Amino acid sequence: MAKRIITVALTGAVTPHGYDVPETPEDIAKTAYECWKAGASVAHLHMRDDEGNGVMDPVKFYQTIKILREDYPDCDIIVNCTSSGDNRVSDDSPYGNAIRRLHHKMVPGIEMGTFDAGSFNWGIPGGIFSNSPTFLTDVGHLYLERGIKPEFEVFDMGMIRAVGVYWKKGIVKAPLHFQLCLGVVGGMDASPRSVQIMLEEIEHLQKTGNLPEEVTVSGFGIGKGHIPVMLAMLANGHHVRVGMEDNVVYGKDKDGKKIMATNLMLVQRAANIIKSMGDEPATGAEAREMLGLKPLDREAVVKALDALTIEEIEKAKQETKDKYGTTYFAAKGMG
């Protein structure tokens, strides 16, 4: 019986009000716990400001992780924090690049962090998702220093190859974990064909020595591509991501009316599909072993979180602004 990792992307940066998206630290932590009980072993965390916009605020990451680890002591879900949750700082400026990784630098208990392996256009119309080599090199070194495992979000074929380059340069280390992100206009489409092409490219790069043998792969499709990509990933023996960041529609009823999703509904469906295939959702402990992460020492994490104060984080935020000069500008969300 194989174990499959379910990552739940709870909030995202742009899913708007009106859907059942957790936005406060309390709601995000609570939803992560509920999804863990249903079979999720990784929580992919984004934060929102008080107006509901995606924000890279280390205080909110700190508050969320603190609540999750202190208020839900039985929960061993893996904490995976985004490095790209606000287009207002995704401009490749020194300030933007610094604020995007400040929570990874300061907040205890972060076990994984996203490493979006290239830049691309979100859509038409839409903005540019900037992930420069300078930013990614800095993120890679920080993750190594902090013992955070990169989650390589790849949107097209070139990004897979780029991950191999960062690996060969020693900026990231094996084992590597890929997340196939499918359905963005500027990347591969959300289809079983794209899944197959990208998996074959990973295998080819492994055979030619341009990726290590120690690789795990997960994937998701945006919107209506959600189910086809999930089934294709599982059919190929890999892992899946679900959640309200990527898809807000669960399906349609017999009259053709949309059934709106919740994070819990999406996790439960993924878990049921995995079980129907004769496999099982991985527990948090099992997923850590599969991903090459250390076992969770909850007491140590709680102690480290208690030793850090919001005042210290706010001071670091201000020092970052003073050092680099903020380029923060008004925007409604990613793209």
N, C-alpha and C positions, 0 to 999 in steps of 0.2 A: 504493500500500500504506500503510494508516494504522498509526500507532503507538498502542498501548494501554498505559497505566501500570498495573502490578500493584503494589499495596501489600500487604505481608505484615504482619499483626498477630500477632506471634510468641507473646506470653505472656498479655497481659491482666492483669486484677486478680483474677479470681475462678475461672478454670478450675482445678479442684482437682487435687491429687496423683492419680497413677494414669494420667494421660494423658501423652503425649509433649510436655510443655510445658517449654521451657528456662527456668530460674529464676535461675541464677547469671550474673554478667557474662560469664564465659568461654563458657558454653553459649549465651547469647543472641547474642553476637558471632559465634560459630561457625555458628549456625543462620542468622543473617542472611546470612552469606557463602555458605552452601550455597544459600539461596533466591535470592540474587542471581545465582549461576551458572545457576540454572534459569529466570530471567526476571523476577524481582522487581526493581523499580527504586526502591522506597521501603520502608524498614523502620520500622514503627510500634512504638515501644519503651515497654513498661511494665517496672517493676522489682518484685522480690519480696524480702521480708526473709528471715532465716534460717529462719523457720518456714513460709515459702511464702506469706505474706500479701502482697497488693499494698501497696506502700510508695512514698511520694514522697521518696526519699532521694537527694539530689544526688550523694553519694559513689558510689552504685551506677550512676547514669547516667554519671558521669565515668569510672568503671572500664570500663564496657561500651564507650563510644565510644572510649576510649583503646586498648583491645584491638582493636577493629574497624579502626581506622585504622592502628595500628602493626603488627599481626600479619598483616593481609590487605591489603598495599599495592596489589594490583591491583583491589581492590573499590571501586567508586564509587557504591555504593548510597546513596540520600538518607536522612539521619537525621532522623526525625520523632518527637519525644518528647511523650508525653501530659502534659496539665496536670491530669489527674483519674484517679489510679490507686489511691486509698485513701479509703474512706468515713470513716475515722477523722479525716480533716482536711477533709472536704467538708461542713462545717457552717456555712460563711459567717462563721466567726470571723476576727478579724484574723490570728491565728496560722495557722489553716488556709489562708487565702487566700495568706499569705506563703510558707508551705512548699510549696504547690502550684506555685509559679513560681520557687522558688529555683534549681533546676537550669538553667532557661532564663536566669536572671540571671547565673549564674556559669560554667557549663560551656561551653567552646569546642566548635565543631563541630556544634551543633544547627542544622539548616537549616529545619525546620518544627516547629510546635507546635500541639496541638489547641486549638480555640476552640469549646467546646460551647455553642451559642448560646441556651441557656435551661435552666430547671429543670423536672423532671418526676418522676413516681413510677416506680420501677423495676418494680414488679409488685405482686401481691396474694398473700401478704404481701410486703413489701419496703420499702426505704428511699426517701428523697428524694434525688435527684441535684441538688445545689444549685449553680447557676451564676448568681449574682446580677449585676445590672448593674454594681455596684461592682467585683466580681471581674473581670468581662469587660472593663470599661473599663481596669482596671489591666493586665490581660494584653495587651490590644490595644496600649497605649502601650509596654509593655515589648518586645513583638515588634517594633514600629517602631524602637525604640531599638537593639535588638540585631540587626536585619536578619533576623529569623526570620519565615518566611511562615506565617500562620495556616492551619490546615486546619479549615474550618467544619463540625463534626459537627452534623448536623441530624436530629432524630428526628421532627419533625412540621412541618406547614405554617407555623405561627407562627414557628418558628426561622428559616426561610428569609427571611421578611419582616424579622425582627429583624436579620439580617446586613446587609440593605440599610440599615437605620437606622444601624448602627455605621459603615457605609461612608460614608453621607451626612454623618455628623458628623465624619469624618476620623479616627476611631479606628482604622480599618483602611483599607488602600489596595488598589486593583486592581493586578494581576489577582487575582481571588478563586478559591479552590479549595474546592468543597463535597465533603463525604463524607456520602452518604445512609445513615443508620444505621437499619435497618428490622428490626422484630420484637420490640422491647421493648413490654411491656404498656402502658406509659404513652405510647407513640408510635404511628406508623404501622405497619401490619402488613407482614411481609416477603413481598410479592407483586408481580408485574409491574404490577398496577393501581396500587399505591402509587408505584412507580417512575414511571409515566406521569404521574400526578397531580402529583408533585413536580417533574418536569422541565418540565411545562407551566406550573407556577407560577413557576419560575425564568425561563422565557421571557417570561411575562406581565410580571414585575417588570422585566425588561430593557427591554421595549417601552415601559413607562410611565416609564422613567428612575429606577426605584427599585432597580435593580442595574446594575452596569456591563456593557458588552459583553464585556469580557475576563474570562470565566468558564470554568473547567474543572470537571467533575463526575465523581466516583467514587461507588461504592455497594457495600453488602453487605447480606446478610440473615443473621439469626441462625439457627443450627440448621438445620432442614429447609427454611427459606427461602433457604438459601445458593445453591443452583443456580438457582432461578427468578429471583432478583434479579440474579445474575451474568449470566445470559443476556439479561435485559431491558436491563441497562445496556449490554452490548456491542451488542445489536441496535439500540440508539438511538445508537450511535457514541461511547459514553463509556468510562469506566475502571472498574476493579474493585479491591476489597479482599478478601483471603482470609486465613486463618490460624486458629490454635488459640485465639485470643481469642474468636472468634465461632462456631466450629463444630468439634466433635471427632469427628464421624462422617463418613467418606469416602463410604460407601454401604452396600449390602448385597450379599452373595454370592448364588449361585443358590438357596441353602437359606433365604434370608431372614435370615441372621445378619449383624449389623452388622460392617462393616469400619472399624476405628478409624483415624483420620487422623493424619498428621504435617504440620507446616508445609510440608515439601518436597513431599509428595504433593499438597497443595492448590495450591501454586504451579505444579507441573508440569501439573496438570489445567487450570488457568486458561490457562497458556501454550499448551497443545495446542488448547484451544478457540479461542483467539484466532488461532492459525495456521490452524485448519480453516476459519475465516471469511475467509481471505485477507489477514489483517493480521499484525502482528508485535508482540511485547512490546517496549516502549520500553526502551532502555538507560538507565543512570543519567544519562549526559550528555544524551540526548534528552529524558528526563523533566524535567531541570532547565530546558532550553530551553522546553519546553511550559508549565512552571509559572512561568516568569519568575524562576528562581533563578540565582545566579551559578555559573559553573563551579567544580567542586571544586578547591581548592588544598590538596592533601593535606599537602604539606610545611609549609605555614603552620598548618594545623590541628594537626598533630603537635607543632610547635614551641610553639603556644599551650597545648596540653594538658600538655606537659612543664614549662611555666612555672608551672602551677598545681599545688598540692600538696593531698593529702587533709587535711592539718592545717589548711590555710586554709579548706577547705570545712566541716570539723567546727567550726571557730571561727565561721563564718557561721551554721551551724545553731544553735549555742548562743546566739549573739547574737539570733537570731530568737526563740528561746524566752524569753530574758531580756527582750526588748522587748515581746512580746505576751502572754506567758504561755500555755503549751501547754494545749490542750484535748484532747490525744490520749487516746483511751480504747480499751479492749480490744474488738476486733471480729474476726470471721473473714474479712470481705471486703466488697466492694461490696454494698450493699443489705441 
